[in-house]
Amino acid sequence: MNGRKAGALALTIVAWALRLCGIALAVIVVALSFSGVASRLGLVNLVIDISRAIPSVIAGYGLIATPMGGVFRLDFALMAVLFFLLDYLCLRVARSLRR
């Protein structure tokens, strides 16, 4: 296996990890939109940890009350979109390295 193929494989693995992080954040955003779901599923500590890990520029930005009694976390949604974008870019670079 040459260096280009090894780099492509590494980028593919990173892309999958980014995709899983994006999916997890998207699921958390949806779960938090409903009243009491975070406490029933035991997500409160996880949400606090994620809030601390998010860059301070967007942390806590865009907390919007939903009609279902929960809260829409725009900061989590923006991070999920960023993870999906980075996933796409990693896969594009990996595809170009394979050629």
C-alpha positions as a Markdown table, in Angstrom:
| # | Residue | x | y | z |
|---|---|---|---|---|
| 1 | Met | 0.0 | 0.0 | 0.0 |
| 2 | Asn | 1.5 | 3.3 | -1.0 |
| 3 | Gly | 1.4 | 6.6 | 0.9 |
| 4 | Arg | -1.5 | 8.0 | -1.1 |
| 5 | Lys | -3.8 | 5.0 | -0.5 |
| 6 | Ala | -2.9 | 5.0 | 3.2 |
| 7 | Gly | -3.7 | 8.7 | 3.4 |
| 8 | Ala | -7.0 | 8.1 | 1.6 |
| 9 | Leu | -7.9 | 5.3 | 4.0 |
| 10 | Ala | -7.0 | 7.5 | 7.0 |
| 11 | Leu | -9.2 | 10.3 | 5.6 |
| 12 | Thr | -12.0 | 7.9 | 5.0 |
| 13 | Ile | -11.9 | 6.7 | 8.6 |
| 14 | Val | -11.8 | 10.4 | 9.8 |
| 15 | Ala | -14.8 | 11.1 | 7.6 |
| 16 | Trp | -16.8 | 8.3 | 9.1 |
| 17 | Ala | -16.0 | 9.5 | 12.6 |
| 18 | Leu | -17.1 | 13.0 | 11.6 |
| 19 | Arg | -20.3 | 11.6 | 10.1 |
| 20 | Leu | -21.1 | 9.7 | 13.3 |
| 21 | Cys | -20.5 | 12.8 | 15.4 |
| 22 | Gly | -22.8 | 14.8 | 13.1 |
| 23 | Ile | -25.6 | 12.2 | 13.3 |
| 24 | Ala | -25.3 | 12.0 | 17.1 |
| 25 | Leu | -25.6 | 15.8 | 17.4 |
| 26 | Ala | -28.5 | 15.9 | 15.0 |
| 27 | Val | -30.3 | 13.2 | 17.1 |
| 28 | Ile | -29.6 | 15.2 | 20.3 |
| 29 | Val | -31.0 | 18.4 | 18.7 |
| 30 | Val | -34.2 | 16.5 | 17.8 |
| 31 | Ala | -34.4 | 14.9 | 21.2 |
| 32 | Leu | -34.0 | 18.2 | 23.0 |
| 33 | Ser | -36.8 | 19.7 | 21.0 |
| 34 | Phe | -39.3 | 17.6 | 23.1 |
| 35 | Ser | -40.2 | 18.4 | 26.7 |
| 36 | Gly | -38.4 | 16.2 | 29.3 |
| 37 | Val | -36.7 | 13.9 | 26.8 |
| 38 | Ala | -33.2 | 14.9 | 28.0 |
| 39 | Ser | -33.9 | 14.1 | 31.6 |
| 40 | Arg | -35.7 | 10.9 | 30.9 |
| 41 | Leu | -32.9 | 9.6 | 28.7 |
| 42 | Gly | -30.2 | 10.9 | 31.0 |
| 43 | Leu | -28.8 | 13.3 | 28.5 |
| 44 | Val | -28.4 | 16.3 | 30.8 |
| 45 | Asn | -24.7 | 15.7 | 31.7 |
| 46 | Leu | -24.0 | 14.8 | 28.0 |
| 47 | Val | -25.6 | 18.1 | 26.9 |
| 48 | Ile | -23.6 | 20.0 | 29.4 |
| 49 | Asp | -20.3 | 18.4 | 28.3 |
| 50 | Ile | -21.1 | 19.1 | 24.6 |
| 51 | Ser | -21.9 | 22.7 | 25.5 |
| 52 | Arg | -18.5 | 23.0 | 27.1 |
| 53 | Ala | -16.7 | 21.4 | 24.1 |
| 54 | Ile | -18.3 | 23.7 | 21.6 |
| 55 | Pro | -16.3 | 26.8 | 20.7 |
| 56 | Ser | -17.3 | 29.8 | 22.9 |
| 57 | Val | -18.1 | 31.8 | 19.8 |
| 58 | Ile | -21.3 | 29.9 | 19.2 |
| 59 | Ala | -21.9 | 28.1 | 22.5 |
| 60 | Gly | -25.4 | 28.9 | 23.8 |
| 61 | Tyr | -26.2 | 30.7 | 20.6 |
| 62 | Gly | -29.7 | 30.2 | 19.2 |
| 63 | Leu | -31.6 | 28.6 | 22.0 |
| 64 | Ile | -35.2 | 28.6 | 20.7 |
| 65 | Ala | -38.2 | 27.3 | 22.6 |
| 66 | Thr | -40.2 | 24.8 | 20.6 |
| 67 | Pro | -44.0 | 24.2 | 20.6 |
| 68 | Met | -43.3 | 20.7 | 22.0 |
| 69 | Gly | -42.0 | 22.2 | 25.2 |
| 70 | Gly | -38.3 | 21.6 | 24.5 |
| 71 | Val | -35.6 | 23.8 | 23.2 |
| 72 | Phe | -33.9 | 23.9 | 19.7 |
| 73 | Arg | -30.1 | 24.2 | 20.1 |
| 74 | Leu | -28.9 | 26.1 | 17.1 |
| 75 | Asp | -25.3 | 25.8 | 18.3 |
| 76 | Phe | -25.6 | 22.0 | 18.3 |
| 77 | Ala | -27.2 | 22.1 | 14.9 |
| 78 | Leu | -24.4 | 24.3 | 13.5 |
| 79 | Met | -21.8 | 21.9 | 14.8 |
| 80 | Ala | -23.6 | 19.0 | 13.2 |
| 81 | Val | -23.6 | 20.8 | 9.9 |
| 82 | Leu | -19.9 | 21.6 | 10.3 |
| 83 | Phe | -19.2 | 17.9 | 11.0 |
| 84 | Phe | -21.2 | 16.9 | 7.9 |
| 85 | Leu | -19.3 | 19.5 | 5.8 |
| 86 | Leu | -15.9 | 18.2 | 7.1 |
| 87 | Asp | -17.0 | 14.7 | 6.4 |
| 88 | Tyr | -17.8 | 15.6 | 2.8 |
| 89 | Leu | -14.5 | 17.4 | 2.4 |
| 90 | Cys | -12.5 | 14.5 | 3.8 |
| 91 | Leu | -14.2 | 12.1 | 1.4 |
| 92 | Arg | -13.5 | 14.4 | -1.6 |
| 93 | Val | -9.8 | 14.6 | -0.7 |
| 94 | Ala | -9.7 | 10.9 | -0.1 |
| 95 | Arg | -11.3 | 10.2 | -3.5 |
| 96 | Ser | -8.8 | 12.5 | -5.2 |
| 97 | Leu | -5.9 | 10.8 | -3.5 |
| 98 | Arg | -7.0 | 7.4 | -4.8 |
| 99 | Arg | -6.8 | 8.5 | -8.4 |
